[in-house]
Amino acid sequence: MSKVQTEDIKILKIDPFREIGTASELIGEFGGRAAYLKSIQELEEQLYG
């Protein structure tokens, strides 16, 4: 089994994310791609720090 890369925006195209909205809608909720990626990085640092 391969590790899922959370930074890969394609992850937003699978369930359960797809049920919440499109990838562009979800990224827009973060304020854009750069803010989304920064949020993911900060989350990973908190989880795996």
Phi and psi restraints in degrees (range 20) as a CNS / XPLOR table:
assign (resid 1 and name C) (resid 2 and name N)
       (resid 2 and name CA) (resid 2 and name C) 1.0 -90.9 20.0 2
assign (resid 2 and name N) (resid 2 and name CA)
       (resid 2 and name C) (resid 3 and name N) 1.0 152.7 20.0 2
assign (resid 2 and name C) (resid 3 and name N)
       (resid 3 and name CA) (resid 3 and name C) 1.0 -75.8 20.0 2
assign (resid 3 and name N) (resid 3 and name CA)
       (resid 3 and name C) (resid 4 and name N) 1.0 135.6 20.0 2
assign (resid 3 and name C) (resid 4 and name N)
       (resid 4 and name CA) (resid 4 and name C) 1.0 -80.9 20.0 2
assign (resid 4 and name N) (resid 4 and name CA)
       (resid 4 and name C) (resid 5 and name N) 1.0 130.8 20.0 2
assign (resid 4 and name C) (resid 5 and name N)
       (resid 5 and name CA) (resid 5 and name C) 1.0 -90.1 20.0 2
assign (resid 5 and name N) (resid 5 and name CA)
       (resid 5 and name C) (resid 6 and name N) 1.0 108.5 20.0 2
assign (resid 5 and name C) (resid 6 and name N)
       (resid 6 and name CA) (resid 6 and name C) 1.0 -66.9 20.0 2
assign (resid 6 and name N) (resid 6 and name CA)
       (resid 6 and name C) (resid 7 and name N) 1.0 -21.9 20.0 2
assign (resid 6 and name C) (resid 7 and name N)
       (resid 7 and name CA) (resid 7 and name C) 1.0 -72.2 20.0 2
assign (resid 7 and name N) (resid 7 and name CA)
       (resid 7 and name C) (resid 8 and name N) 1.0 -19.6 20.0 2
assign (resid 7 and name C) (resid 8 and name N)
       (resid 8 and name CA) (resid 8 and name C) 1.0 -73.8 20.0 2
assign (resid 8 and name N) (resid 8 and name CA)
       (resid 8 and name C) (resid 9 and name N) 1.0 117.2 20.0 2
assign (resid 8 and name C) (resid 9 and name N)
       (resid 9 and name CA) (resid 9 and name C) 1.0 -62.8 20.0 2
assign (resid 9 and name N) (resid 9 and name CA)
       (resid 9 and name C) (resid 10 and name N) 1.0 -21.1 20.0 2
assign (resid 9 and name C) (resid 10 and name N)
       (resid 10 and name CA) (resid 10 and name C) 1.0 -61.1 20.0 2
assign (resid 10 and name N) (resid 10 and name CA)
       (resid 10 and name C) (resid 11 and name N) 1.0 -21.3 20.0 2
assign (resid 10 and name C) (resid 11 and name N)
       (resid 11 and name CA) (resid 11 and name C) 1.0 -60.8 20.0 2
assign (resid 11 and name N) (resid 11 and name CA)
       (resid 11 and name C) (resid 12 and name N) 1.0 -26.2 20.0 2
assign (resid 11 and name C) (resid 12 and name N)
       (resid 12 and name CA) (resid 12 and name C) 1.0 -74.1 20.0 2
assign (resid 12 and name N) (resid 12 and name CA)
       (resid 12 and name C) (resid 13 and name N) 1.0 -5.8 20.0 2
assign (resid 12 and name C) (resid 13 and name N)
       (resid 13 and name CA) (resid 13 and name C) 1.0 -95.0 20.0 2
assign (resid 13 and name N) (resid 13 and name CA)
       (resid 13 and name C) (resid 14 and name N) 1.0 2.7 20.0 2
assign (resid 13 and name C) (resid 14 and name N)
       (resid 14 and name CA) (resid 14 and name C) 1.0 -111.1 20.0 2
assign (resid 14 and name N) (resid 14 and name CA)
       (resid 14 and name C) (resid 15 and name N) 1.0 161.5 20.0 2
assign (resid 14 and name C) (resid 15 and name N)
       (resid 15 and name CA) (resid 15 and name C) 1.0 -65.8 20.0 2
assign (resid 15 and name N) (resid 15 and name CA)
       (resid 15 and name C) (resid 16 and name N) 1.0 145.6 20.0 2
assign (resid 15 and name C) (resid 16 and name N)
       (resid 16 and name CA) (resid 16 and name C) 1.0 -87.3 20.0 2
assign (resid 16 and name N) (resid 16 and name CA)
       (resid 16 and name C) (resid 17 and name N) 1.0 -5.3 20.0 2
assign (resid 16 and name C) (resid 17 and name N)
       (resid 17 and name CA) (resid 17 and name C) 1.0 -61.3 20.0 2
assign (resid 17 and name N) (resid 17 and name CA)
       (resid 17 and name C) (resid 18 and name N) 1.0 -40.4 20.0 2
assign (resid 17 and name C) (resid 18 and name N)
       (resid 18 and name CA) (resid 18 and name C) 1.0 -59.7 20.0 2
assign (resid 18 and name N) (resid 18 and name CA)
       (resid 18 and name C) (resid 19 and name N) 1.0 -31.6 20.0 2
assign (resid 18 and name C) (resid 19 and name N)
       (resid 19 and name CA) (resid 19 and name C) 1.0 -71.3 20.0 2
assign (resid 19 and name N) (resid 19 and name CA)
       (resid 19 and name C) (resid 20 and name N) 1.0 -23.4 20.0 2
assign (resid 19 and name C) (resid 20 and name N)
       (resid 20 and name CA) (resid 20 and name C) 1.0 -83.6 20.0 2
assign (resid 20 and name N) (resid 20 and name CA)
       (resid 20 and name C) (resid 21 and name N) 1.0 -38.2 20.0 2
assign (resid 20 and name C) (resid 21 and name N)
       (resid 21 and name CA) (resid 21 and name C) 1.0 171.4 20.0 2
assign (resid 21 and name N) (resid 21 and name CA)
       (resid 21 and name C) (resid 22 and name N) 1.0 177.7 20.0 2
assign (resid 21 and name C) (resid 22 and name N)
       (resid 22 and name CA) (resid 22 and name C) 1.0 -73.4 20.0 2
assign (resid 22 and name N) (resid 22 and name CA)
       (resid 22 and name C) (resid 23 and name N) 1.0 163.7 20.0 2
assign (resid 22 and name C) (resid 23 and name N)
       (resid 23 and name CA) (resid 23 and name C) 1.0 -57.3 20.0 2
assign (resid 23 and name N) (resid 23 and name CA)
       (resid 23 and name C) (resid 24 and name N) 1.0 -43.6 20.0 2
assign (resid 23 and name C) (resid 24 and name N)
       (resid 24 and name CA) (resid 24 and name C) 1.0 -66.8 20.0 2
assign (resid 24 and name N) (resid 24 and name CA)
       (resid 24 and name C) (resid 25 and name N) 1.0 -35.2 20.0 2
assign (resid 24 and name C) (resid 25 and name N)
       (resid 25 and name CA) (resid 25 and name C) 1.0 -66.0 20.0 2
assign (resid 25 and name N) (resid 25 and name CA)
       (resid 25 and name C) (resid 26 and name N) 1.0 -44.0 20.0 2
assign (resid 25 and name C) (resid 26 and name N)
       (resid 26 and name CA) (resid 26 and name C) 1.0 -65.3 20.0 2
assign (resid 26 and name N) (resid 26 and name CA)
       (resid 26 and name C) (resid 27 and name N) 1.0 -43.9 20.0 2
assign (resid 26 and name C) (resid 27 and name N)
       (resid 27 and name CA) (resid 27 and name C) 1.0 -64.0 20.0 2
assign (resid 27 and name N) (resid 27 and name CA)
       (resid 27 and name C) (resid 28 and name N) 1.0 -37.6 20.0 2
assign (resid 27 and name C) (resid 28 and name N)
       (resid 28 and name CA) (resid 28 and name C) 1.0 -60.7 20.0 2
assign (resid 28 and name N) (resid 28 and name CA)
       (resid 28 and name C) (resid 29 and name N) 1.0 -33.2 20.0 2
assign (resid 28 and name C) (resid 29 and name N)
       (resid 29 and name CA) (resid 29 and name C) 1.0 -64.2 20.0 2
assign (resid 29 and name N) (resid 29 and name CA)
       (resid 29 and name C) (resid 30 and name N) 1.0 -24.5 20.0 2
assign (resid 29 and name C) (resid 30 and name N)
       (resid 30 and name CA) (resid 30 and name C) 1.0 -87.9 20.0 2
assign (resid 30 and name N) (resid 30 and name CA)
       (resid 30 and name C) (resid 31 and name N) 1.0 -11.2 20.0 2
assign (resid 30 and name C) (resid 31 and name N)
       (resid 31 and name CA) (resid 31 and name C) 1.0 99.8 20.0 2
assign (resid 31 and name N) (resid 31 and name CA)
       (resid 31 and name C) (resid 32 and name N) 1.0 13.5 20.0 2
assign (resid 31 and name C) (resid 32 and name N)
       (resid 32 and name CA) (resid 32 and name C) 1.0 121.1 20.0 2
assign (resid 32 and name N) (resid 32 and name CA)
       (resid 32 and name C) (resid 33 and name N) 1.0 173.2 20.0 2
assign (resid 32 and name C) (resid 33 and name N)
       (resid 33 and name CA) (resid 33 and name C) 1.0 -60.0 20.0 2
assign (resid 33 and name N) (resid 33 and name CA)
       (resid 33 and name C) (resid 34 and name N) 1.0 -46.2 20.0 2
assign (resid 33 and name C) (resid 34 and name N)
       (resid 34 and name CA) (resid 34 and name C) 1.0 -62.0 20.0 2
assign (resid 34 and name N) (resid 34 and name CA)
       (resid 34 and name C) (resid 35 and name N) 1.0 -43.1 20.0 2
assign (resid 34 and name C) (resid 35 and name N)
       (resid 35 and name CA) (resid 35 and name C) 1.0 -67.7 20.0 2
assign (resid 35 and name N) (resid 35 and name CA)
       (resid 35 and name C) (resid 36 and name N) 1.0 -37.5 20.0 2
assign (resid 35 and name C) (resid 36 and name N)
       (resid 36 and name CA) (resid 36 and name C) 1.0 -60.9 20.0 2
assign (resid 36 and name N) (resid 36 and name CA)
       (resid 36 and name C) (resid 37 and name N) 1.0 -50.4 20.0 2
assign (resid 36 and name C) (resid 37 and name N)
       (resid 37 and name CA) (resid 37 and name C) 1.0 -62.9 20.0 2
assign (resid 37 and name N) (resid 37 and name CA)
       (resid 37 and name C) (resid 38 and name N) 1.0 -37.4 20.0 2
assign (resid 37 and name C) (resid 38 and name N)
       (resid 38 and name CA) (resid 38 and name C) 1.0 -64.7 20.0 2
assign (resid 38 and name N) (resid 38 and name CA)
       (resid 38 and name C) (resid 39 and name N) 1.0 -42.0 20.0 2
assign (resid 38 and name C) (resid 39 and name N)
       (resid 39 and name CA) (resid 39 and name C) 1.0 -63.2 20.0 2
assign (resid 39 and name N) (resid 39 and name CA)
       (resid 39 and name C) (resid 40 and name N) 1.0 -41.8 20.0 2
assign (resid 39 and name C) (resid 40 and name N)
       (resid 40 and name CA) (resid 40 and name C) 1.0 -63.6 20.0 2
assign (resid 40 and name N) (resid 40 and name CA)
       (resid 40 and name C) (resid 41 and name N) 1.0 -43.4 20.0 2
assign (resid 40 and name C) (resid 41 and name N)
       (resid 41 and name CA) (resid 41 and name C) 1.0 -61.9 20.0 2
assign (resid 41 and name N) (resid 41 and name CA)
       (resid 41 and name C) (resid 42 and name N) 1.0 -44.3 20.0 2
assign (resid 41 and name C) (resid 42 and name N)
       (resid 42 and name CA) (resid 42 and name C) 1.0 -64.1 20.0 2
assign (resid 42 and name N) (resid 42 and name CA)
       (resid 42 and name C) (resid 43 and name N) 1.0 -39.2 20.0 2
assign (resid 42 and name C) (resid 43 and name N)
       (resid 43 and name CA) (resid 43 and name C) 1.0 -63.5 20.0 2
assign (resid 43 and name N) (resid 43 and name CA)
       (resid 43 and name C) (resid 44 and name N) 1.0 -45.4 20.0 2
assign (resid 43 and name C) (resid 44 and name N)
       (resid 44 and name CA) (resid 44 and name C) 1.0 -62.6 20.0 2
assign (resid 44 and name N) (resid 44 and name CA)
       (resid 44 and name C) (resid 45 and name N) 1.0 -37.7 20.0 2
assign (resid 44 and name C) (resid 45 and name N)
       (resid 45 and name CA) (resid 45 and name C) 1.0 -64.1 20.0 2
assign (resid 45 and name N) (resid 45 and name CA)
       (resid 45 and name C) (resid 46 and name N) 1.0 -39.1 20.0 2
assign (resid 45 and name C) (resid 46 and name N)
       (resid 46 and name CA) (resid 46 and name C) 1.0 -68.9 20.0 2
assign (resid 46 and name N) (resid 46 and name CA)
       (resid 46 and name C) (resid 47 and name N) 1.0 -38.0 20.0 2
assign (resid 46 and name C) (resid 47 and name N)
       (resid 47 and name CA) (resid 47 and name C) 1.0 -76.6 20.0 2
assign (resid 47 and name N) (resid 47 and name CA)
       (resid 47 and name C) (resid 48 and name N) 1.0 -42.5 20.0 2
assign (resid 47 and name C) (resid 48 and name N)
       (resid 48 and name CA) (resid 48 and name C) 1.0 -112.3 20.0 2
assign (resid 48 and name N) (resid 48 and name CA)
       (resid 48 and name C) (resid 49 and name N) 1.0 -7.0 20.0 2
